[in-house]
Amino acid sequence: MEVIIPFFLLHWYSSLFFQTFFLHRYASHQMFTMSPFWEKVFFVLTWVFQGSNYLSAYGYGIMHRMHHAFADTENDPHSPKYDETIFKMMWKTKTIYSDINNGVMKVDKRFTDGAPQWKKFDLFARSWVSRIAWGAAYFSAYLIYADAWWLWLLLPAQFLLSPIHGAIINWFAHKYGYRNFEVKDTSKNFLPFDFLMMGESYHNNHHNHGSRANFGGFRWHEIDPTYLIIKVLAALKIIRLKQKDVQLEPLQGKTVKRAA
């Protein structure tokens, strides 16, 4: 337990970070820029920390752009409004994601423009050889360090962390939570304090301000951990934010924005 629990938590948060930082905020929304060198570094780091869960920045980026364009309509790649169960929704998501990556689905140019792509690396990172190798590494760690039977219940989750992270937001953050903004879709802020999803659960904020790198900040308790890391990376000149953040002031229970 002394090893497996920290191992699981490290994998949860590191996999999630590269999903929200590299796949979501960079590949999908291009909230910041980086050099070709650093882009390749983050491709590799995403593979290292997502492991058997590796998601292509190209496929993820295109699919997420489609989600914003068609949110909660029949063309949305993942909407609880049109799928009866979370499992049906995620299977549909997986199918569309695979069709994009495999070139089966024809996608409008507005969704593909600027989407980062490293074909040769993706072919390797998404291969069954890579996934099975990572899975074997996780299994070996449990075989050596799992000293209680119930710890093995965590292993299947580690094989599927990226889909789990996606399902939490794409299902629950469209069903439960509170709204700061009245938008045309069902997006909500799932958690008042997002210690679990590193800012991703401020989904209503994000749908209203799609190009804003800070998903939180509209209420005092909305702290976006990923944005804090982004600020450090920007200070180190590893990335460059495209726009300055906005200062926010409460006004009769609502929020207004003022240019920074």
Number of C-alpha atoms within 10 A of each C-alpha: 13 9 13 21 13 11 15 17 12 13 17 21 18 16 24 26 23 25 26 21 23 23 27 20 24 23 28 28 20 21 20 20 16 17 11 10 9 13 20 16 11 17 23 15 16 26 23 17 20 27 27 27 24 25 23 26 24 22 24 22 28 26 24 22 21 21 18 15 13 16 21 20 14 12 13 20 25 30 25 20 18 15 15 10 11 17 12 14 20 22 13 16 21 15 11 19 22 16 15 18 20 11 10 10 12 8 14 10 9 11 16 18 9 15 20 23 18 13 12 8 15 19 14 13 23 18 13 12 12 18 19 14 13 19 19 13 14 20 18 12 15 20 11 10 14 18 14 10 7 10 15 15 9 13 17 12 14 23 20 15 21 21 17 17 18 19 18 16 20 23 21 18 23 22 16 14 17 16 16 16 17 13 13 10 17 19 30 26 29 23 19 16 18 19 14 14 23 20 24 32 30 32 26 27 25 21 21 17 13 16 17 23 25 27 28 27 17 21 15 10 11 20 21 22 19 22 20 12 13 20 16 12 14 16 12 10 11 15 20 17 19 13 12 10 15 15 12 15 15 12 8 6 8 11 13 11 12 9 8 9
